[in-house]
Amino acid sequence: MNVGIEAMNVFGGTAYVDVMELAEHRNLDKKRFENLLMKEKVVALPFEDPITFAVNAAKPIIDSLSEEERNQIEMVITCTESGIDFGKSISTYVHDYLQLKRNCRLFEVKQACYSLTAGFQMGVNFILSQTSPGAKALIIGTDISRFLVAEGGDALTEEWSYAEPSAGAGAVALLVSSTPHVFLLDQGASGYYGYEVMDTCRPIPDSEAGDADLSLMSYLDCCEKSFQEYRKRVSGADYKNTFQYLSFHTPFGGMVKGAHRTMMRKLAKAKPQDIEADFQQRVLPGVQYCQRVGNIMGATVFLSLASTIDNGSFETPKRVGCFSYGSGCCSEFYSGVVMPQSRTRQNQFQISRHLDERVRLSMADYDRLLQDSGIVKFGTRNAAPAADILNAHQGKTRLVLTEIKEFHRKYEWTT
């Protein structure tokens, strides 16, 4: 039987900053910063958290379904490193505000930026198991970064300041089923590779730490080794010729460009001009949304896939190779086919238009938000986040956080 993504939507935030303006504001090396290939980054507002991002990504998908189709959803997995409780899964909130039926498995997955791939593969295996014929799974990757860096430790150097312009916030929702209108998974065509490494981490709930150079080396190592494992399972697989497009986990565009260059040198013995042309053709379409959202951790590889579908050319079915990497680490290279009708299906969610309609923040607004970012964080017992600032919703229906009372988070729909 077929399996894969029936529908996919991106919520790329309500507000953003221009990252070149941010780099100048932080007095970063402008020439070095240009190599990041970033344009914009999402900034989480006080009334936004991983739950609002997740629900706002999934709601358009749910609204597009008939009642019968909604009732086929029997699994909701949230995939995040931005959870709000050590025990209670944010999937319970998501399930509630999407008004899904109660005959449903609800749980959460964490493995750094690999998490949504893990959740996706779990949903795929649930569908393939046929333990509940006709069932669908809703898998959502949702993460925020308010760029609070843990103090102390030799690993926290000035190098890590270059992560701020690329650290984003957002969510990608996937409806996984046996009717994969958007992305038909190549079953069994998957190479996974992992080991223990302390490249990046969240040692306390709302702060990040890491070694940027080690993270880059681990990413490159896993990209090559996971593809080698893929090649063992797929006879004749070739990095240059098997895939018409490539979607990468994208911490920032420059990292992907470097990884692709390394792969082309090692595996295709390609020359620099051929590598650049190949990057423009096969990789850049998937980088474009990532350049406008920033690194959204586990969801980023699927943000790249959504970008590939919207910005690529699919007059005929084409194979997309996907590379997922999560620090710590675990990685996977897998593939699937995007069909001519996939973009038509995706057009209903108007992802590009959503990104265009966000509010641009000034540096003064941004700095003020960072100062107040501790109001809502992991373990907050009581709080009332600021109401809609800067008229950010602009008449759109969105779920917003209105209150935290004795740890319980309460939300409202706003227009």
N, C-alpha and C positions, 0 to 999 in steps of 0.2 A: 504494500500500500504506500501511497505518497504521504509525505509529512513535511512540514515547514511552517513558514509564516503566512498566515491568512491576511493579516492586516498589521500595519506598523505606524505608530505616530510618535512625533517628537514634541516635547514641550521645552523650548529653549529659553525659558525665563520670561520675566516681565520687563526687566531693565538690564542695561549693559553699559560697559565703558569701552571707549576706543583704546586699544592696548598700546598703540604708539604714543598717544597722549599720556597714558599711564607710565610708560617707560621714561618719557621726558620728565614727568612729575617726580619720578623716583630717582632721577639722575643716573639711569642705567646706560651702559655703553650702547649707543644707538646702532652702530654698525653691527655689533654682536647680536643685538636684539632682532634685527631684520632677519637673521638666520632662523629665528623661531617660526617664521611664516604664519604669524598670528595677526588677526585684524580686530576682533572684538572678544570680550569675555562677559558671560552672564554674571550678574551680581544678585545674590539672594536678598530680597527685601525683608523687613522685620516680620511681616505676616506670611512669609513663605518658609517652608521647611520640606524635608524629604517627602512628607505625606502630600502636601499640596502639589508638589511637582509631579508625583506619581499619579495622583487622581486627574490632574489637568492634562497629563499625557494620555491617559487611558479613556477619559470620558468621551472624546469624539469617536473612538472605536466602538465603545458600548452603544452610543447613540445611533450608530450606523447599522446596528443589528436588529433583527426582529426579536420579539419576545421569546420565540422558540429558540433562536440562536443564542440569546443571552443565557437562557436556562441550560444550555449545553456546557457552559463554563463550570468546571468542577474542580479547578485548581487555580489558586492565586499565589504566585511566588513573588515576593519583593526581594530585590537583589541590591544590596547597599553596604557601604562602609560608613554610612551616616545614620545608623539606627538611633532611636531615642530611648531605648530601654534594653537592659541585658536579658530580659525574659520575654516581654511582650513584643510580638512582631508588628511592624507597621502595616503588614498585609491585612490585619484585622480592620484598621481604619479605612484602608483602601476599599476593601470588600464592602464595608458599611456605606460609605459615601457614594459608591457606584451602584448601590442597591442590588447586589447580586444575590442569588438564592443561597440558602444556608447549607445546602448539601454540597459543601465545597471544602477542599483542603486549603488551609491558610498557613503559610510559613515563610521564613526568611532565609536567604543565603548570603554568606559573607566570604569573600576571598579577594580582597582588594579589587583591582580593575578587571579581574577575570569573572566576577560574580554573575553578570548577566549571561555570559556564555554558559556558565555552569547551570543557571536556571533554565536557559533555553534548551540545553541538552536533556535536562531532567524532564521538562515538558514534552520534548520529542519522544523520549522513552516511555512516558505515560501514555501518549497517543498510540505508539507502536505496540504497546503491551496488550491493547484491546481489552483491558480489564473492565472498561466502561465504554463500549462501542459508541462512536459519535461524539464523545466528549471533546471539549476544547480546554486549553490552558491559557490563562492570562499571566504573562511574565513581564515584570516591570523592573528596569534598572533605574534607580533614583539616587542622586548624590548631590551634596552641596559642599563647597569649600569657602569658608569665610577668611581663609588665609591667616590663621592664627598658628604661629610656629612655636613648638615647645622650646623652652629655654634650656640652655646647658647642653654639654656634650660636644665632642670634637666634630661630629658629623654635620653640625649645623653651621655652615660657613656662609660667606657671602654668595657662593654659587647658588644657594637655595633661593636667594631673592629673585632669581630669574624664573622661579616657578609661579610667582604671583600673577604675572600677566597671562599665564595660560591656565590657571586654576579656575574652573568654571562651576556652573551649577545647572542641573537640568535632569530630564528623565526621558527614557524611551520605553514605550509600551509595545509589547508583541502579543498578538493573538496567534497561538500555535494550534494547528489542527491538521486533519487529513485532507483539507482543501487549501493547499498552499498557493493562493493566488499571487502572492508577492515574491516569495523566495522558496523554491523547491529544493530542499536539502538533499545533498548527495549522501545517502545513507551509508555509513561505514567508512566514508572518506574523511578520516579525521586523524591527525597526529597530535598527541599531547605530550608535554614535557615539563617537568617541574623539579625543583630542589629547594633547599633552605638557603636563603640569602637575606641579609638585612639591608635592602636597598632603600625602600621607603616604607613608612609605617605610620600608624596613629597610636602612639603609646598611651595617650590619654584621649578621652572621647572627642574633644573638639580641637585638637591640635595635630599637626603633622610634623614629621621629622624624616630625615633621609640623607643619602649620599647621592648626589646627582650623577656623578661619574659612574658609580657602581650600578645605578639604576639603568643608565644607558648601556653599559656593557652586558648586563643581564638581559635586557630587552633584545639586543642584537644576537646574543647567544641563543636565546629561546626562539627567536624568529627562524634562525637557521635550523636548529635541532628539531623543532616541531614540524617544519616542512619536510625534513628528512624522514621523520616518522610517517608523515602523510604519504610520502613517496613509496614507503615500504608497503603501504596498504592499497595504493592505487597504481597499478601497473602502468608504466609509461608516463607517469605524471612528470611534467616539466614546468619549472617556474616561469619561464618566458612564454611558452606557447599554449599551455593548458588553460590559462585563465585570460579572459578578455578584459577583466577588471580585477583590481585588488582593493580590499577594504581592510585597513589596519586599525588596531587600537592606536589612538592618536593623542598622546600627551601634548604634543604640539607638532605642527606640520614639518618642521625641520628634522625632528627625530624620525619621522616616517620616511622622509626623503633620504636620510642617511642610511636607514635600514634597507630600503629598496636598492640604493646604490651598492651596498655591501652584498646583497643577495645577487644582484645582476653581475657583479664582478666575479663572485665565487662560483656561481652556478651556471651562468651564461657566458662568462668570459667576455662580457660586453665592453665596448669602448665608451668613454665619457659622453660623447655626443649622442650615442645610441641610448645610453642610460637616461639622459635628460629627456629625450623624445619619448621614451617609454613611460617615464614618470608623468609627463604631461598627458599622455594618452590613457594609461591604465589606472593611475593612482590619484592624480589631482582631482578628478570628479568626486572621489570619496573624501577628500580633504576639505572641500569648500564649506560644508556646514560646520565642521570641527573648527575651522578658522573663525567662525562667527559665534561659537558657543563656549569654546574652551574645553579643557579636560573634564569630562563628567564621569570619570572613573569607569565603573563596570559597563555603563551604557555606551561608552564612546565608540566601540567597534561597530555597534548597530547604528549609531549616529552617522558613522562613515558609510555603512551600507545604505542607509536612507539617502544620503547625499549622492552616492553612486547611482542609485536608481533614478533620482530626480535630475541628475546632471550628465548621466551617461547616454549612450545611444543604444536602443534596444528594439530595432526594427525586427530582429530575429532573436531567439533565445540565446543568452550568453551566460557563460559560467563566471562566477565571482569567487575568488579565493579570499578567505577571511582569516586574519591573524589576531588572536586575542591574547593579551598578556596582563597578568596581575602580579604585582610585587609580592615578594616573599618566598617562593614565587610559583606560579602555575601558568602554563601557556597552552594554546591549542591553535592548530591550523586546520581549517575545514572549508568546505565549499558548497555551493549550491547554484541553481540556475534561476536567473531573472528572465521573465518572459515579456513579450510585447505588451500584454495587458497589465503587467505589474505597475507600470507608471500610471496608467489610467486609474487603477485602483487607488494608488497613492495620492493622486491629484486631489481627491476629495478632502484630504486633510490640510492642503495648502501650507506645507511646512515653511517654504520660502517666504510666503506672505506673512506668516506669523513672526518670523525673524525680522522682517522689514518693519513691522508695526510696534516693536518694543520701544521703550523709552530710553533715550541716551542720557546717562548721568554725567554731570560735571565732576571734576576732581574734588571740589568742595563737598558735593553730595556724597561721593564715594567715601571720602575720609570720614565724614560724619557717620555714615552707615557702619564703617569698621569700628568706630569707637563705641557704637551701641550694639554691636553684634553679640555681646555676651548676655543680652537680656533673655534670648531664647537659645538654649543649648541643651546638651545631654543632661538629663536629671533635673531639669527645671521643675520646681514644685508648683509655684504660683506666678503667673505673669499675664499681662494684658498687652500684647504687641501693638505698636503704633498702627493706626488705621491706614487706609490707602494713602500713601504719600505720593506727591508729584502727579496725582491723578493718573497713576500708572495703569489702571485697568482700562480706561478709555471706553467704558460701556461694554466690555467683554464679560461674559459669564465665566467666572473663575472661582475655585475653592480657595478660601483664605483662612488662616489661623486667627481666631478671635480671642481665645483665652486658654490659659492653662490653670486648672483648678485641682489642687491636690494630685498633681502629676497627669491628670487626665486632660488630653488636648481636645479642644472644641473648635469646630470649623463652621463656616457659613459660605453659601454661594452668593456671589456679588455680581452686579452688572454695572 
